[in-house]
Amino acid sequence: MQNHLHTEADEVAYVLDGEFIENGRRYGPGAVFAAPAGTVHGPHETDTGCTVMFMLSKTLDFVAV
């Protein structure tokens, strides 16, 4: 997923398994990534596959940057 932001929604990602990559930083199982509303983040990637639980504080509002 490309770089983006959410104007109203805070985003939190909890890595359940595998390896989640956020803007080149690698997160393994049990790691948490957070992007407050208005923060540019992404791309979200994986090399080996992963299961990630995403939580949003409000309805998703996706703005590509």
NULUM-538166 format. One record per residue: x, z, y of N, C-alpha, C, O in turn. Coordinates in steps of 0.1 Angstrom, whole numbers. Example, Ala and Ser with C-alpha at 12.3 -4.5 7.8 and 13.67 -1.06 7.14 Angstrom:
+-------+-------+-------+-------+-------+-------+-------+-------+-------+-------+-------+-------+
!   n.u !   n.w !   n.v !  ca.u !  ca.w !  ca.v !   c.u !   c.w !   c.v !   o.u !   o.w !   o.v !
+-------+-------+-------+-------+-------+-------+-------+-------+-------+-------+-------+-------+
!   132 !    78 !   -57 !   123 !    78 !   -45 !   132 !    78 !   -33 !   142 !    85 !   -33 !
!   128 !    71 !   -22 !   137 !    71 !   -11 !   129 !    79 !     0 !   134 !    80 !    11 !
+-------+-------+-------+-------+-------+-------+-------+-------+-------+-------+-------+-------+
This chain:
+-------+-------+-------+-------+-------+-------+-------+-------+-------+-------+-------+-------+
!   n.u !   n.w !   n.v !  ca.u !  ca.w !  ca.v !   c.u !   c.w !   c.v !   o.u !   o.w !   o.v !
+-------+-------+-------+-------+-------+-------+-------+-------+-------+-------+-------+-------+
!     9 !     0 !   -12 !     0 !     0 !     0 !     9 !     0 !    12 !    19 !     7 !    13 !
!     6 !    -8 !    22 !    14 !    -9 !    34 !    14 !     3 !    43 !     6 !    12 !    41 !
!    22 !     3 !    53 !    22 !    14 !    63 !     8 !    14 !    70 !     3 !     3 !    73 !
!     3 !    26 !    72 !   -10 !    27 !    78 !   -11 !    41 !    84 !    -3 !    50 !    83 !
!   -23 !    44 !    90 !   -26 !    57 !    94 !   -42 !    59 !    93 !   -49 !    49 !    91 !
!   -46 !    71 !    94 !   -60 !    75 !    94 !   -62 !    82 !   108 !   -56 !    92 !   111 !
!   -71 !    77 !   116 !   -73 !    82 !   129 !   -80 !    96 !   129 !   -78 !   104 !   138 !
!   -88 !    99 !   119 !   -95 !   112 !   118 !   -92 !   120 !   105 !   -94 !   132 !   105 !
!   -88 !   113 !    95 !   -86 !   120 !    82 !   -72 !   124 !    79 !   -63 !   116 !    80 !
!   -70 !   137 !    76 !   -57 !   142 !    71 !   -57 !   137 !    56 !   -67 !   138 !    49 !
!   -45 !   133 !    51 !   -43 !   129 !    37 !   -33 !   138 !    30 !   -23 !   141 !    36 !
!   -37 !   142 !    19 !   -28 !   150 !    10 !   -28 !   144 !    -4 !   -38 !   140 !    -9 !
!   -16 !   142 !    -9 !   -14 !   136 !   -22 !    -7 !   147 !   -31 !     4 !   152 !   -27 !
!   -12 !   149 !   -43 !    -6 !   158 !   -53 !    -2 !   150 !   -65 !   -11 !   143 !   -71 !
!    11 !   150 !   -68 !    15 !   141 !   -79 !    13 !   149 !   -92 !    19 !   159 !   -95 !
!     5 !   143 !  -101 !     1 !   149 !  -114 !    12 !   145 !  -124 !    16 !   154 !  -132 !
!    16 !   133 !  -125 !    27 !   129 !  -134 !    33 !   116 !  -129 !    28 !   109 !  -120 !
!    45 !   113 !  -134 !    52 !   101 !  -130 !    59 !   103 !  -117 !    62 !   115 !  -113 !
!    62 !    92 !  -110 !    70 !    93 !   -97 !    63 !    85 !   -87 !    61 !    73 !   -88 !
!    59 !    92 !   -76 !    52 !    86 !   -64 !    63 !    84 !   -54 !    71 !    93 !   -51 !
!    63 !    72 !   -47 !    73 !    70 !   -37 !    66 !    67 !   -24 !    57 !    59 !   -23 !
!    69 !    75 !   -14 !    63 !    74 !    -1 !    74 !    71 !     9 !    83 !    79 !    12 !
!    74 !    59 !    15 !    84 !    54 !    25 !    98 !    57 !    20 !   107 !    62 !    27 !
!   101 !    54 !     7 !   114 !    56 !     1 !   117 !    69 !    -5 !   127 !    71 !   -12 !
!   109 !    79 !    -2 !   111 !    93 !    -7 !   104 !    94 !   -20 !    92 !    91 !   -21 !
!   111 !   100 !   -30 !   105 !   101 !   -43 !    99 !   115 !   -45 !   105 !   125 !   -42 !
!    87 !   115 !   -51 !    80 !   128 !   -54 !    77 !   128 !   -69 !    70 !   119 !   -74 !
!    81 !   139 !   -76 !    78 !   140 !   -90 !    66 !   149 !   -92 !    59 !   153 !   -83 !
!    63 !   151 !  -105 !    51 !   160 !  -109 !    52 !   173 !  -102 !    62 !   180 !  -102 !
!    40 !   177 !   -96 !    39 !   190 !   -89 !    42 !   189 !   -74 !    39 !   198 !   -67 !
!    47 !   178 !   -70 !    51 !   176 !   -56 !    38 !   173 !   -47 !    28 !   168 !   -52 !
!    39 !   177 !   -35 !    28 !   174 !   -25 !    33 !   166 !   -13 !    43 !   170 !    -8 !
!    26 !   156 !   -10 !    28 !   148 !     2 !    17 !   150 !    12 !     5 !   149 !     8 !
!    19 !   152 !    25 !     8 !   154 !    34 !    11 !   145 !    47 !    22 !   144 !    51 !
!     0 !   139 !    52 !     1 !   131 !    64 !   -11 !   135 !    73 !   -22 !   131 !    70 !
!    -8 !   142 !    83 !   -19 !   146 !    92 !   -25 !   134 !    99 !   -19 !   123 !   100 !
!   -38 !   134 !   103 !   -44 !   124 !   110 !   -36 !   118 !   121 !   -30 !   126 !   129 !
!   -35 !   105 !   123 !   -27 !    99 !   133 !   -13 !    97 !   130 !    -5 !    90 !   138 !
!    -8 !   101 !   118 !     6 !   100 !   114 !     7 !    87 !   106 !     0 !    85 !    96 !
!    16 !    78 !   110 !    19 !    66 !   103 !    26 !    70 !    90 !    36 !    77 !    91 !
!    22 !    65 !    79 !    28 !    67 !    66 !    26 !    55 !    57 !    19 !    46 !    60 !
!    34 !    55 !    46 !    34 !    44 !    37 !    47 !    37 !    38 !    55 !    41 !    46 !
!    49 !    27 !    29 !    40 !    23 !    19 !    40 !    33 !     7 !    50 !    41 !     5 !
!    29 !    34 !     0 !    28 !    42 !   -12 !    32 !    33 !   -24 !    26 !    22 !   -25 !
!    42 !    37 !   -32 !    47 !    29 !   -43 !    50 !    37 !   -55 !    49 !    50 !   -54 !
!    53 !    31 !   -66 !    59 !    37 !   -78 !    67 !    26 !   -85 !    63 !    15 !   -85 !
!    77 !    31 !   -92 !    85 !    21 !  -100 !    81 !    22 !  -115 !    82 !    12 !  -122 !
!    77 !    34 !  -119 !    74 !    37 !  -133 !    59 !    40 !  -136 !    56 !    42 !  -147 !
!    51 !    41 !  -126 !    37 !    45 !  -127 !    36 !    60 !  -124 !    45 !    67 !  -125 !
!    24 !    63 !  -119 !    22 !    77 !  -116 !     6 !    80 !  -115 !    -1 !    70 !  -114 !
!     3 !    92 !  -116 !   -11 !    97 !  -114 !   -10 !   106 !  -102 !    -4 !   116 !  -102 !
!   -18 !   103 !   -92 !   -18 !   110 !   -79 !   -32 !   114 !   -75 !   -41 !   105 !   -76 !
!   -34 !   126 !   -72 !   -47 !   130 !   -67 !   -46 !   130 !   -51 !   -39 !   138 !   -46 !
!   -54 !   121 !   -45 !   -55 !   120 !   -31 !   -67 !   128 !   -26 !   -78 !   127 !   -31 !
!   -65 !   135 !   -15 !   -76 !   143 !    -8 !   -76 !   139 !     6 !   -65 !   139 !    13 !
!   -87 !   137 !    12 !   -89 !   134 !    26 !   -98 !   144 !    32 !  -108 !   148 !    26 !
!   -95 !   148 !    45 !  -103 !   158 !    51 !  -116 !   153 !    57 !  -125 !   160 !    60 !
!  -117 !   140 !    59 !  -129 !   133 !    64 !  -130 !   120 !    56 !  -122 !   116 !    48 !
!  -140 !   112 !    60 !  -142 !    99 !    54 !  -130 !    90 !    57 !  -125 !    91 !    68 !
!  -125 !    82 !    47 !  -114 !    74 !    49 !  -115 !    64 !    60 !  -125 !    57 !    60 !
!  -106 !    64 !    69 !  -105 !    54 !    80 !   -91 !    48 !    80 !   -82 !    55 !    84 !
!   -90 !    37 !    75 !   -77 !    30 !    72 !   -73 !    21 !    83 !   -81 !    11 !    86 !
!   -62 !    23 !    90 !   -57 !    14 !   100 !   -43 !     9 !    97 !   -34 !    17 !    97 !
!   -42 !    -4 !    94 !   -29 !   -10 !    90 !   -20 !   -10 !   103 !   -25 !   -13 !   114 !
!    -7 !    -7 !   101 !     2 !    -8 !   113 !    14 !   -16 !   109 !    23 !   -18 !   117 !
+-------+-------+-------+-------+-------+-------+-------+-------+-------+-------+-------+-------+
